[in-house]
Amino acid sequence: MNPPLISSDHTLALWAIITGGAALSILLEQKYKWAATASGAIIALILAMILSNIGVIPTSAPAYDTVWNYVVPLAIPLLLMKCDIKKIGKESGKLLVLFLMGSAGTIIGAFFSYFLFQKHIPELSGISAMITGSYIGGTVNLVALSRTFQVSGTMVSATTVADNVLMALYFFVLISIPSIPFFYKHFKHPYMDDMQALQKNNPSKNIASSYWKPKEIALKDIACASATAFIIVAVSQYFSQIFYTIIPTSNEFLKILNALLSNEYLIITTISMICATGAPKIFGEIAGTQEIGTFLIYLFFFVIGIPASFIEIVQNSPLLLLFCAVVVLINMAAVFVFGKLFGFHLEDIILASNANIGGPTTAAAMAISRGWFELVGPIMLVGTLGYVIGTYAGTFVGTILTT
């Protein structure tokens, strides 16, 4: 086998490719509809896979280890800095109840789907944890759990492909539901009724484009965001080592307790949540945290695509797609049945399930595109809560399935 064009010790060149690939993926996603449909994460994965499979870059290098060991942990506190638990409880109302019901459905779905496919999909206990975290929180939880349960790069890539494909399909379903007579007839939909009246009076107005605007970010924001992330990660690693050392593993209960309390990512999540809730005017006002954290996650997506084999991805993704579909269907059933029984609005139900499966950004984007402005803030808050509990839920599922 011929050596790659860029060797593993050419760190700066590899970082140029990693950051350039992530940036290109984001640019394509925001500029072209086909790229937005595929998602920037999939584009980054495929681009990295192509470069490694044709021999441009190596399949392993110290630069990639840096992404796994430092970039991913730093992304977590950045994405959680606005997660004020008290604010979520006060403002989310019905959405929070529906979201938690959907989260329970996701956990049940992960266990059920695991027992259906455990003999056919390798590393499924770790993958079940990843999907649980992703379908309660988002990508940041999937990333953290893939590290926690040491899922191989190939299976992480295959899972990410299946995850994103299934999410895209489910979004189309959710977007279509308001137009399906059955749902329109059997659920209350006051926001849809108001929006229909508004659109009759303003047929040419682009609602989504008028909502999203560029954000201001100062040097102090970058400094504070970066310093906070580094401090939280450093403190978390310190406590992780302490808990791992002092908690014995003499029986199954203590083994689980040791695994939970010494989990670096759970500690990062907990400390970040405490900071955001205890001092929201300090951490919540730091601009750019979501943007910086998301870019770091895109670096991860590029790196996990590098060691992946096209043949293995094609072999594993179809079954993983079915695995994810079972989890999503049970989540959907839990939210819609519960919502119908207790008289929740159709808009609340759709957005709660969207926030589970796709995260707060996609749920907010759907609310904005539909003109449900009153629900944008609450669903963002509820969806952000998923980032906190997703890692806990995924760790619980993965730990149970591996012990």
Order of alpha helices (4+ residues) and beta strands (2+ residues): alpha-alpha-alpha-alpha-alpha-alpha-alpha-alpha-alpha-alpha-alpha-alpha-alpha-alpha-alpha-alpha-alpha-alpha-alpha-alpha-alpha-alpha
